Every structure is written in structure tokens, then in C-alpha cells.
Amino acid sequence: MDESRVDAYLARIGVPRPAAPGVEALREIHRAHLMSVPFENLSIHMGQPIVLEEDLLVAKIVDQRRGGFCYELNGALAALLTALGYRVTRLAARVFGGDRRPGLPFDHMALRVDLDEPWLVDVGFGAFTHYPVRLADREEQHDPGGVFQVTPGGEYGDLDVHHNGSVEYRLDARPYELRDYLPTCWWHQTSPNSHFTRSLTCSRLTETGRVTLSGAKLIHTVGGEREEVTMESDAEILEAYRTNFGIVLDRVPVVANPPVPTG
């Protein structure tokens, strides 16, 4: 990523260029990214393929003023941090499901950033940590997003990441390249069994909580209290995307694989 793209990316998230790669700058970038760039899966429902190439991921966030899901958000952030001089490693994770078993390999992408100690950086997991988490610390770590803990997971050197006492995902400590995530990224874009093809979401952190647009439902969460409003028209939905997320669309996304009613 050249210097002009770095500056454009930093402007997108409202952060000045750090004088040097350090922990405080990393913390500022992490939170600003969550505040500015939404976690969203709209491309899946608008027939827009997700291509795991750094230039395209950065262009989607910076030029198109969009967001994305984990591969896109953490993939683009890895490019930015690397250009700023950070030592970044892409990590694969298996997300725990309702049965409390780890899911597909490469189900999630997170980042390891090595400074004086290793840090877990993750701006692609929705409502999660606001700041990086110490990866080598096995004690509880308190964050505005909750209480986090990293513990040994399984028998192969993996690490389990817990949020408020519940295990969220299992990290593989080995480094990976963007292309390694291609099969699972494709699965998430196309499979009727993927939760990303069965629902619409667009969500970001706010100063007071979180704002989420799920289909026609606009949800503001403030201090744990949830306020929900249902949009009555396509025009209202498009305006909600624009005013709450800065996303300008020419049509309302329609769920690709709506769930089949049962019973």
C-alpha cells in the first residue's frame, strides 16, 4: 500500500498518521476502525463477489465507503498496519456454534500484531472487543466491550478466546496468507447453510453503544438498552444506511437464501 492510500485509509477512520508503530496508536486505530467501518454482509445479497485481494479490500472500505465481514475488515486492516510498520500475522479461527463445538476451519480471520508482546487484533467479529487483547496473557482482560480471556484450546497449541465467560472462537497460531481463506470465504458467500446468506446485517460501534440495521429493523443499543424501529419503505431503509453507516446504495439488498419456515 503506497503512502497516499495509507493517508486515505487513516482519513476514512479519522485517525492521524502515528509517528511510530506502538501500542497506543494500535489501540486508537482499532477503536476508530470499529466506529467508522461497519461489519456488514450486504455484498452477498447484492450479487457482489467478495475477492480476497488486498487492493480490492482496501478500495471497498476507502473508496466505496463500505464495510465487510471478517476476511474483508481484518484483511484490509492487516494491509494498513503493515504499511504503518507493524508486524502483522493473519490467524485462522474456528467459531464456536450453539452446540459449543468449534466450527469450520478458516471460519474467521483475526490478526496477531507483535510489539513488545503479541496482541490479538480483531475488527471483524461484530460486537466484540473495542481494543486489542494481550494474546499471551491468560488472565481476564477488561475492555469496554466486556471481559475477555485467552486460554489454551484443544491439544495442538490452539488458543480459545472467551467473551464474558463464553468461548467465541479457537485460534490456530500458525500464520496464513489471504488465499488460504478463499474456500471458506466462498462457502460463506454461497452456501444456504451459511448464516451470512440467510440474513442481512450492517452494524458498527457508536460512542454510546451500537447501531445495527438488520433488514428493515434499525436497532440502537445504548447502555444495554435496545430500541428498535421498523422501516416502512425502501426509501427509509436506504436513508438509514446512508445516515447511520455512510453507505449509499442504489437498491435495497434482498436476502439471498431466506430461511425455510419449519413446523
Backbone bond lengths (Angstrom), bond angles and torsions (degrees), N, CA, C in turn:
res aa  C-N    CA-C-N  psi(-1)  N-CA   C-N-CA  omega(-1)  CA-C   N-CA-C  phi
1 M - - - 1.458 - - 1.528 108.15 -
2 D 1.354 117.35 125.75 1.459 118.79 -178.45 1.529 110.62 -80.40
3 E 1.322 115.47 173.07 1.463 121.13 -172.63 1.530 112.47 -62.47
4 S 1.332 117.21 -36.31 1.463 119.23 -179.86 1.519 111.49 -66.59
5 R 1.338 116.61 -35.68 1.461 119.85 178.45 1.528 110.60 -71.51
6 V 1.322 116.47 -37.15 1.466 119.89 175.70 1.523 109.79 -59.42
7 D 1.334 116.58 -47.54 1.464 120.32 -179.75 1.525 111.40 -62.31
8 A 1.332 116.46 -40.17 1.465 120.11 179.64 1.520 111.17 -65.55
9 Y 1.326 116.82 -39.35 1.468 121.42 179.16 1.525 109.56 -65.44
10 L 1.332 116.98 -46.56 1.465 120.58 179.60 1.528 110.74 -62.14
11 A 1.328 116.93 -38.01 1.471 120.38 177.11 1.521 110.40 -64.87
12 R 1.322 117.05 -37.04 1.468 121.66 179.58 1.524 111.06 -59.78
13 I 1.343 117.40 -37.63 1.461 119.86 -178.39 1.535 111.91 -100.19
14 G 1.328 116.94 0.68 1.459 120.63 174.05 1.512 115.20 72.86
15 V 1.335 116.45 38.47 1.458 121.29 -178.57 1.527 109.53 -124.82
16 P 1.333 118.45 133.96 1.468 119.79 175.83 1.523 110.84 -71.37
17 R 1.318 116.10 157.20 1.457 119.92 178.28 1.534 109.54 -65.33
18 P 1.336 117.76 125.69 1.474 119.23 179.43 1.523 110.89 -69.78
19 A 1.338 115.20 148.31 1.465 119.96 179.17 1.523 110.80 -67.24
20 A 1.335 117.15 -31.44 1.457 122.28 -179.68 1.521 108.18 -156.59
21 P 1.326 117.52 155.43 1.468 119.69 177.85 1.524 111.02 -72.13
22 G 1.320 116.12 112.96 1.461 120.76 -179.32 1.509 110.58 -144.65
23 V 1.336 116.07 177.53 1.460 121.25 -175.75 1.525 111.78 -66.46
24 E 1.321 117.91 -44.85 1.458 119.71 -176.48 1.523 111.72 -64.14
25 A 1.335 116.32 -40.80 1.461 119.41 176.90 1.524 110.80 -64.99
26 L 1.327 116.57 -38.58 1.465 120.70 178.04 1.519 110.76 -62.81
27 R 1.306 116.79 -43.08 1.465 120.82 177.68 1.530 111.16 -61.50
28 E 1.314 116.43 -42.81 1.468 120.28 -179.18 1.522 110.74 -64.85
29 I 1.319 116.69 -43.95 1.463 120.53 179.80 1.521 110.66 -63.89
30 H 1.324 116.85 -42.24 1.466 121.96 -178.28 1.528 111.10 -59.21
31 R 1.319 116.94 -52.35 1.459 119.60 -178.02 1.527 111.66 -67.77
32 A 1.331 116.77 -40.63 1.464 119.99 179.78 1.525 111.11 -62.57
33 H 1.325 116.90 -36.29 1.466 120.51 178.34 1.529 110.10 -63.00
34 L 1.320 116.36 -45.19 1.462 120.60 178.87 1.521 112.41 -63.58
35 M 1.322 116.63 -33.27 1.464 121.22 -179.14 1.530 112.09 -76.33
36 S 1.327 116.51 -27.98 1.463 120.70 -170.80 1.519 114.19 -104.70
37 V 1.312 117.46 -34.22 1.469 122.05 -171.60 1.519 108.95 -112.61
38 P 1.324 118.12 113.08 1.466 119.50 -174.30 1.522 113.87 -74.33
39 F 1.318 114.19 150.07 1.457 121.74 165.87 1.519 105.92 -79.53
40 E 1.322 117.45 115.86 1.471 119.74 -176.99 1.523 110.69 -151.39
41 N 1.335 114.98 155.23 1.461 121.17 -179.71 1.523 111.31 -125.10
42 L 1.326 117.11 31.23 1.460 121.73 -173.82 1.519 113.30 -64.70
43 S 1.334 117.16 -33.85 1.467 119.80 -178.08 1.519 111.52 -58.16
44 I 1.330 116.33 -37.79 1.461 120.51 -179.15 1.514 110.99 -59.34
45 H 1.321 116.83 -34.01 1.462 121.76 -175.22 1.530 113.05 -97.19
46 M 1.336 115.88 3.49 1.465 120.32 178.33 1.528 111.48 -119.90
47 G 1.335 115.73 12.71 1.448 119.45 177.53 1.516 114.27 69.06
48 Q 1.335 116.46 27.03 1.466 121.38 -179.65 1.528 108.38 -105.48
49 P 1.325 118.63 109.69 1.460 120.37 -177.83 1.516 111.97 -65.23
50 I 1.323 116.17 143.51 1.466 122.42 177.56 1.523 107.36 -97.19
51 V 1.327 115.32 113.98 1.461 122.10 -176.42 1.523 108.06 -108.14
52 L 1.323 116.06 124.20 1.461 120.12 -175.57 1.527 110.92 -86.73
53 E 1.321 114.61 73.49 1.456 123.13 172.38 1.522 107.30 -127.67
54 E 1.324 116.57 131.07 1.464 120.48 -171.66 1.524 113.04 -53.56
55 D 1.339 117.29 -45.68 1.461 120.10 -177.28 1.526 111.35 -60.45
56 L 1.331 116.31 -39.50 1.461 120.33 -179.27 1.527 111.20 -72.33
57 L 1.320 117.35 -37.83 1.464 120.04 178.31 1.525 110.75 -64.18
58 V 1.328 115.94 -43.86 1.472 120.19 179.03 1.524 110.19 -65.75
59 A 1.323 117.35 -41.19 1.468 120.50 -179.96 1.524 111.19 -62.07
60 K 1.327 117.05 -38.19 1.468 119.69 -179.88 1.525 110.60 -62.51
61 I 1.330 116.42 -42.66 1.463 120.29 -178.85 1.523 112.29 -75.96
62 V 1.324 116.66 -44.36 1.467 120.51 -172.87 1.522 112.29 -83.75
63 D 1.328 117.51 -50.00 1.464 120.91 -173.87 1.524 112.63 -85.65
64 Q 1.333 116.30 -41.53 1.468 120.03 -178.59 1.523 112.58 -87.01
65 R 1.334 117.09 -7.82 1.473 122.45 179.51 1.521 111.35 56.89
66 R 1.333 115.17 40.29 1.452 121.16 -179.56 1.518 109.63 -107.69
67 G 1.343 115.60 -176.47 1.453 121.93 173.06 1.506 109.27 -120.06
68 G 1.331 116.30 -134.75 1.451 120.22 179.21 1.507 110.69 164.92
69 F 1.352 116.40 -172.45 1.452 118.83 173.46 1.522 108.27 -107.26
70 C 1.340 117.91 -168.08 1.468 120.21 -161.34 1.513 114.67 -54.93
71 Y 1.346 116.98 -45.29 1.460 119.07 -176.48 1.536 111.06 -62.02
72 E 1.315 115.64 -35.97 1.460 120.44 -178.98 1.530 111.67 -75.91
73 L 1.328 116.34 -49.91 1.462 120.28 -175.03 1.523 111.86 -67.51
74 N 1.318 116.76 -51.60 1.459 118.77 179.56 1.522 111.85 -73.35
75 G 1.328 116.95 -28.71 1.455 119.87 175.66 1.518 111.99 -65.04
76 A 1.331 117.02 -44.23 1.458 120.70 178.20 1.525 111.40 -69.61
77 L 1.331 116.66 -41.31 1.461 119.59 179.79 1.529 110.67 -62.95
78 A 1.326 117.58 -36.37 1.468 120.44 177.15 1.521 110.57 -59.08
79 A 1.331 116.57 -40.45 1.467 120.34 178.92 1.526 111.03 -64.90
80 L 1.328 116.47 -42.71 1.466 120.19 179.15 1.521 111.23 -63.68
81 L 1.325 116.77 -49.70 1.461 120.12 -177.63 1.522 111.71 -62.51
82 T 1.309 116.66 -39.97 1.466 120.10 177.97 1.521 110.46 -61.83
83 A 1.335 116.63 -42.72 1.464 120.28 179.05 1.523 111.85 -65.21
84 L 1.325 117.49 -26.15 1.464 121.55 178.28 1.528 112.35 -85.03
85 G 1.321 117.43 -1.58 1.457 120.61 176.14 1.508 115.53 101.80
86 Y 1.334 118.18 5.46 1.466 120.88 177.64 1.533 109.75 -80.20
87 R 1.318 115.51 151.33 1.459 121.58 174.71 1.527 107.51 -94.67
88 V 1.329 116.12 109.80 1.460 122.53 -169.73 1.524 110.19 -117.97
89 T 1.323 115.50 136.96 1.461 122.45 175.49 1.518 108.96 -126.11
90 R 1.322 117.16 130.59 1.469 120.59 174.53 1.525 108.80 -80.39
91 L 1.322 115.46 131.88 1.461 121.41 178.01 1.521 109.63 -116.36
92 A 1.317 116.13 145.06 1.459 121.39 175.32 1.520 109.22 -97.52
93 A 1.329 115.60 148.19 1.462 120.14 179.80 1.521 110.05 -139.08
94 R 1.321 114.15 151.82 1.464 122.36 173.77 1.525 107.32 -109.68
95 V 1.309 116.39 118.91 1.463 121.28 -176.13 1.526 109.83 -81.38
96 F 1.328 116.19 134.77 1.466 120.84 178.69 1.524 109.88 -75.94
97 G 1.316 115.84 134.65 1.454 121.27 179.19 1.513 112.29 -94.84
98 G 1.331 115.38 -169.95 1.456 120.48 -179.24 1.509 113.24 -64.06
99 D 1.338 116.40 -22.26 1.459 119.48 178.04 1.523 112.04 -85.79
100 R 1.349 115.89 3.97 1.460 123.76 178.06 1.519 112.18 63.22
101 R 1.326 116.01 29.50 1.454 121.80 173.58 1.525 108.42 -115.00
102 P 1.355 117.87 145.33 1.459 119.23 179.47 1.522 111.22 -66.83
103 G 1.334 115.68 141.80 1.454 121.43 -175.87 1.512 113.34 -87.73
104 L 1.345 115.11 -144.22 1.452 121.92 -173.96 1.528 112.26 -64.88
105 P 1.345 117.19 144.69 1.463 118.94 168.68 1.532 110.07 -60.85
106 F 1.304 117.22 144.51 1.468 123.61 -179.29 1.533 112.18 62.69
107 D 1.326 115.99 22.50 1.462 121.31 178.82 1.521 111.07 -64.01
108 H 1.324 116.72 -26.81 1.454 121.93 -176.22 1.527 109.20 -144.37
109 M 1.326 116.25 147.47 1.455 121.80 173.14 1.517 108.90 -111.89
110 A 1.325 116.58 129.47 1.461 123.03 171.11 1.526 107.46 -126.53
111 L 1.321 116.86 175.84 1.457 121.10 -176.77 1.522 110.88 -126.20
112 R 1.315 115.15 144.47 1.462 122.57 168.52 1.524 106.86 -109.35
113 V 1.322 115.50 128.20 1.462 121.18 176.53 1.519 107.99 -118.96
114 D 1.313 116.45 121.04 1.461 121.89 -176.81 1.521 111.02 -98.30
115 L 1.333 115.15 118.26 1.466 122.34 171.38 1.524 106.08 -119.78
116 D 1.318 118.79 -125.16 1.467 119.16 172.95 1.522 110.77 -69.34
117 E 1.313 115.82 -21.34 1.458 123.18 175.62 1.523 107.42 -146.85
118 P 1.323 118.89 162.84 1.467 120.45 -179.97 1.527 111.90 -79.35
119 W 1.323 115.53 141.74 1.463 122.50 179.67 1.520 109.76 -123.45
120 L 1.337 115.63 140.41 1.455 121.99 171.43 1.526 107.91 -88.93
121 V 1.317 115.65 120.17 1.463 122.55 179.19 1.521 107.54 -115.95
122 D 1.345 117.09 127.06 1.462 119.90 -175.90 1.528 109.82 -152.30
123 V 1.340 116.52 102.96 1.460 120.82 176.50 1.533 110.66 -106.68
124 G 1.346 116.07 16.80 1.454 119.99 -174.94 1.514 114.91 -124.69
125 F 1.327 117.77 31.01 1.463 120.13 -178.71 1.530 111.75 -123.51
126 G 1.323 116.11 20.95 1.456 118.79 179.10 1.517 111.52 71.54
127 A 1.331 116.73 -135.19 1.472 121.76 -179.12 1.521 108.63 -74.32
128 F 1.307 115.55 101.36 1.454 120.74 -171.88 1.520 107.86 -149.43
129 T 1.310 117.86 -151.65 1.455 120.71 -177.71 1.529 111.67 -68.31
130 H 1.345 115.88 141.62 1.461 121.02 178.38 1.520 111.21 -82.29
131 Y 1.313 116.18 -27.20 1.465 121.49 -175.97 1.533 109.56 -129.46
132 P 1.332 117.64 162.38 1.468 119.94 176.47 1.536 111.79 -57.45
133 V 1.312 115.12 152.56 1.464 123.40 -178.84 1.532 108.73 -113.20
134 R 1.328 116.40 138.73 1.467 120.15 175.63 1.522 109.66 -64.93
135 L 1.317 116.22 121.17 1.459 120.42 -173.46 1.526 112.30 -80.18
136 A 1.336 117.55 -25.95 1.466 120.51 -178.11 1.522 113.08 -94.59
137 D 1.320 117.71 -4.38 1.465 122.58 -178.44 1.526 108.96 -87.86
138 R 1.319 117.30 126.86 1.465 120.68 -178.71 1.531 112.44 -99.49
139 E 1.312 117.30 2.42 1.463 120.92 177.11 1.534 109.83 -88.01
140 E 1.335 115.92 168.29 1.461 120.21 175.63 1.529 109.78 -65.99
141 Q 1.320 115.49 139.46 1.467 121.32 178.42 1.524 108.43 -121.25
142 H 1.316 115.24 124.40 1.464 120.57 -175.50 1.526 110.06 -93.12
143 D 1.315 114.85 134.84 1.457 124.04 -174.45 1.528 106.92 -141.59
144 P 1.340 119.54 154.14 1.472 118.95 175.60 1.527 113.06 -55.58
145 G 1.341 117.37 -23.88 1.461 120.58 178.98 1.512 114.49 -85.08
146 G 1.329 117.99 -3.16 1.453 120.61 179.96 1.512 111.67 136.76
147 V 1.314 115.42 -164.30 1.468 122.25 179.73 1.525 107.99 -106.13
148 F 1.338 115.63 126.57 1.456 121.30 -176.52 1.522 109.93 -118.87
149 Q 1.326 114.38 149.58 1.463 119.38 178.76 1.525 108.56 -149.44
150 V 1.324 115.24 137.93 1.464 122.10 177.28 1.523 107.87 -110.99
151 T 1.334 116.48 123.40 1.464 120.94 -177.70 1.527 109.55 -130.93
152 P 1.341 117.49 159.79 1.468 119.52 174.07 1.525 110.08 -58.67
153 G 1.336 116.24 139.17 1.463 120.41 -178.14 1.512 111.57 -127.77
154 G 1.315 117.90 120.27 1.455 121.00 178.68 1.520 111.59 73.37
155 E 1.333 115.40 -158.77 1.467 120.39 -173.03 1.516 113.62 -117.02
156 Y 1.335 118.34 11.33 1.463 120.07 -174.57 1.528 112.79 -119.91
157 G 1.314 116.82 22.09 1.450 120.17 178.23 1.509 114.57 84.92
158 D 1.337 117.51 9.74 1.462 120.73 177.61 1.526 110.36 -73.10
159 L 1.332 115.12 166.54 1.460 121.21 179.40 1.522 109.65 -126.11
160 D 1.328 116.33 134.69 1.453 121.62 176.09 1.519 109.96 -97.29
161 V 1.324 116.42 133.86 1.461 122.40 179.93 1.529 108.14 -107.63
162 H 1.328 115.92 120.20 1.461 122.91 -176.72 1.523 110.04 -106.67
163 H 1.331 115.14 145.45 1.463 121.94 176.15 1.518 107.89 -130.47
164 N 1.309 115.68 117.45 1.473 121.41 -178.95 1.530 111.99 52.18
165 G 1.336 115.17 42.64 1.451 120.75 174.65 1.507 115.75 85.82
166 S 1.341 117.81 -4.68 1.462 121.28 -179.45 1.523 109.21 -112.51
167 V 1.336 116.43 131.95 1.457 119.11 -179.97 1.530 109.15 -73.56
168 E 1.346 116.36 129.61 1.466 121.84 -176.35 1.520 112.18 -99.17
169 Y 1.339 116.17 -49.01 1.459 117.75 179.07 1.520 111.13 -154.18
170 R 1.355 114.26 161.30 1.453 122.63 -179.67 1.525 108.91 -110.75
171 L 1.327 116.37 119.19 1.464 122.91 -176.88 1.518 111.38 -89.14
172 D 1.307 114.95 133.13 1.452 122.41 167.90 1.530 105.96 -88.36
173 A 1.316 117.70 124.76 1.466 121.16 -173.07 1.519 113.88 -78.36
174 R 1.345 118.31 -5.94 1.454 120.37 -179.11 1.533 111.03 -77.35
175 P 1.338 118.07 149.81 1.468 121.03 177.99 1.527 111.25 -77.76
176 Y 1.330 115.91 148.53 1.458 121.23 178.82 1.525 110.53 -136.12
177 E 1.349 115.13 160.52 1.451 122.83 175.13 1.524 109.32 -100.37
178 L 1.339 116.12 162.36 1.462 119.78 -179.98 1.530 111.80 -54.72
179 R 1.319 116.88 -41.01 1.468 119.57 -176.15 1.528 112.53 -63.49
180 D 1.328 117.44 -21.43 1.460 119.86 179.79 1.532 112.21 -66.72
181 Y 1.319 116.78 -21.38 1.472 121.35 -178.00 1.533 112.29 -91.48
182 L 1.333 117.47 -3.39 1.460 120.76 -173.49 1.532 113.79 -57.16
183 P 1.342 120.50 -48.22 1.465 118.78 -177.21 1.527 113.51 -60.49
184 T 1.332 117.44 -44.79 1.459 119.34 -178.06 1.528 111.20 -73.74
185 C 1.331 117.43 -33.64 1.465 119.78 174.60 1.525 109.97 -61.00
186 W 1.343 116.33 -43.18 1.471 120.02 177.44 1.528 110.26 -62.85
187 W 1.339 116.88 -42.72 1.468 120.09 179.36 1.524 110.66 -58.90
188 H 1.334 116.29 -44.44 1.466 119.40 -179.11 1.529 112.13 -65.26
189 Q 1.337 117.01 -27.68 1.465 120.18 179.76 1.527 112.85 -79.84
190 T 1.334 117.83 -23.04 1.461 120.50 -167.41 1.524 115.67 -123.44
191 S 1.314 118.26 -28.24 1.461 119.45 -171.88 1.526 112.27 -73.50
192 P 1.336 117.75 135.57 1.468 119.59 173.84 1.515 112.58 -66.64
193 N 1.340 116.76 -12.66 1.463 120.69 177.77 1.522 113.13 -90.41
194 S 1.305 117.06 -6.53 1.458 120.63 177.97 1.524 109.97 -80.37
195 H 1.332 116.78 133.57 1.465 118.42 178.90 1.517 111.39 -67.44
196 F 1.341 117.96 -18.61 1.463 120.15 179.50 1.526 111.82 -73.80
197 T 1.332 118.61 -28.41 1.470 119.90 177.96 1.523 112.39 -84.76
198 R 1.331 116.89 -11.64 1.468 120.58 -174.81 1.525 113.89 -102.17
199 S 1.325 116.52 -2.81 1.469 118.13 -179.01 1.518 109.96 -155.24
200 L 1.315 115.00 156.17 1.458 123.28 177.22 1.518 109.59 -102.79
201 T 1.328 116.49 137.31 1.459 118.37 173.57 1.513 110.47 -148.34
202 C 1.313 115.19 146.07 1.457 122.99 173.21 1.525 105.14 -150.32
203 S 1.335 117.27 118.18 1.456 120.15 -169.43 1.519 110.18 -149.87
204 R 1.317 115.64 145.02 1.466 119.44 175.14 1.523 110.11 -149.91
205 L 1.328 113.73 159.26 1.457 122.07 176.31 1.528 109.33 -71.47
206 T 1.340 116.73 145.26 1.456 121.44 173.89 1.527 108.59 -126.67
207 E 1.319 116.03 172.77 1.464 120.51 179.19 1.516 112.11 -62.56
208 T 1.325 117.08 -27.36 1.466 120.77 -175.55 1.520 113.87 -110.72
209 G 1.336 117.47 -5.30 1.452 119.42 -178.28 1.508 112.04 165.21
210 R 1.330 116.43 -107.48 1.460 120.51 -176.61 1.521 109.31 -157.17
211 V 1.332 116.46 147.27 1.459 121.43 173.13 1.524 107.41 -123.24
212 T 1.343 115.61 134.25 1.461 121.47 -176.09 1.520 109.06 -137.62
213 L 1.332 115.36 136.25 1.462 120.91 171.70 1.516 106.97 -116.98
214 S 1.319 116.14 113.21 1.459 122.80 -178.87 1.521 108.13 -117.47
215 G 1.328 115.92 99.58 1.455 119.08 -173.47 1.514 109.79 66.01
216 A 1.339 116.71 -117.54 1.463 121.08 179.17 1.522 112.35 -99.72
217 K 1.328 117.88 3.63 1.463 121.26 -177.16 1.526 110.68 -98.81
218 L 1.321 116.17 120.96 1.460 122.60 176.09 1.524 107.60 -101.11
219 I 1.338 115.34 121.83 1.468 121.02 -173.13 1.517 109.62 -121.59
220 H 1.313 116.14 122.22 1.457 122.32 172.89 1.528 107.07 -107.52
221 T 1.331 116.37 125.95 1.458 121.54 176.20 1.523 107.94 -112.87
222 V 1.327 116.53 118.73 1.463 122.23 -178.17 1.520 107.91 -128.70
223 G 1.328 116.12 119.16 1.465 120.03 178.35 1.503 113.66 55.51
224 G 1.332 116.55 34.44 1.456 120.36 179.81 1.512 114.22 86.42
225 E 1.337 116.89 -11.69 1.459 120.91 178.32 1.523 109.73 -90.96
226 R 1.321 116.07 136.47 1.468 122.35 -174.24 1.528 110.30 -111.12
227 E 1.339 114.66 128.00 1.471 120.49 175.99 1.518 108.07 -120.19
228 E 1.318 116.86 123.51 1.466 121.97 -173.92 1.530 110.68 -120.12
229 V 1.328 115.05 133.92 1.465 121.65 177.10 1.519 108.06 -129.15
230 T 1.322 117.79 135.45 1.453 121.71 177.88 1.520 109.66 -98.37
231 M 1.322 116.35 124.43 1.460 121.80 177.79 1.532 109.21 -71.95
232 E 1.323 115.76 141.12 1.462 120.07 -175.06 1.517 113.81 -98.73
233 S 1.321 118.49 -11.25 1.467 120.12 -176.22 1.522 110.18 -148.52
234 D 1.330 115.18 162.30 1.458 120.12 176.58 1.522 110.75 -60.49
235 A 1.319 117.01 -37.77 1.462 120.38 -179.61 1.525 111.11 -61.58
236 E 1.325 116.60 -40.06 1.467 120.43 177.97 1.523 111.38 -65.86
237 I 1.332 116.69 -40.22 1.457 120.50 179.65 1.526 110.73 -64.13
238 L 1.325 116.80 -46.28 1.461 120.88 179.71 1.526 111.02 -62.20
239 E 1.331 116.52 -37.98 1.462 120.10 178.32 1.527 110.79 -68.85
240 A 1.324 116.99 -35.40 1.471 120.27 177.59 1.523 110.74 -64.83
241 Y 1.331 117.14 -40.17 1.469 119.69 175.05 1.529 110.70 -60.95
242 R 1.313 116.08 -42.42 1.469 120.19 -176.11 1.524 111.70 -69.25
243 T 1.319 117.41 -48.05 1.463 119.98 -172.85 1.530 113.10 -77.77
244 N 1.331 117.65 -31.17 1.463 119.78 -176.67 1.523 113.79 -94.01
245 F 1.341 116.47 -23.24 1.464 119.27 -174.27 1.526 113.49 -130.89
246 G 1.321 116.82 -5.61 1.461 119.50 -177.83 1.510 113.29 69.83
247 I 1.325 117.68 19.73 1.461 122.44 -178.04 1.525 108.90 -100.22
248 V 1.322 115.69 121.27 1.467 121.66 179.36 1.524 108.14 -104.99
249 L 1.330 116.73 116.45 1.457 123.00 -179.01 1.526 110.21 -116.07
250 D 1.332 115.42 152.77 1.468 118.96 177.81 1.517 112.62 -93.98
251 R 1.335 115.71 -7.17 1.461 120.09 176.81 1.521 108.88 -158.44
252 V 1.305 116.16 161.34 1.464 121.21 -179.94 1.528 109.03 -81.06
253 P 1.318 118.51 128.76 1.473 119.67 176.89 1.525 111.02 -63.48
254 V 1.328 114.69 145.39 1.467 121.82 178.35 1.520 107.17 -119.87
255 V 1.329 116.69 134.59 1.464 121.41 -176.34 1.526 110.27 -56.68
256 A 1.343 115.36 128.73 1.473 121.20 -175.79 1.515 112.69 -67.33
257 N 1.350 116.56 -46.42 1.469 120.83 -177.75 1.524 108.33 -130.61
258 P 1.347 116.67 79.87 1.471 117.67 -179.78 1.512 111.18 -60.40
259 P 1.340 116.79 143.24 1.469 119.60 179.67 1.520 111.78 -59.33
260 V 1.315 116.05 142.77 1.466 121.32 177.80 1.515 108.94 -82.10
261 P 1.334 118.96 125.24 1.469 120.12 179.12 1.528 110.85 -59.61
262 T 1.319 115.16 145.02 1.460 120.55 177.34 1.516 110.06 -120.90
263 G 1.318 115.81 160.39 1.452 119.51 176.19 1.513 113.36 90.94
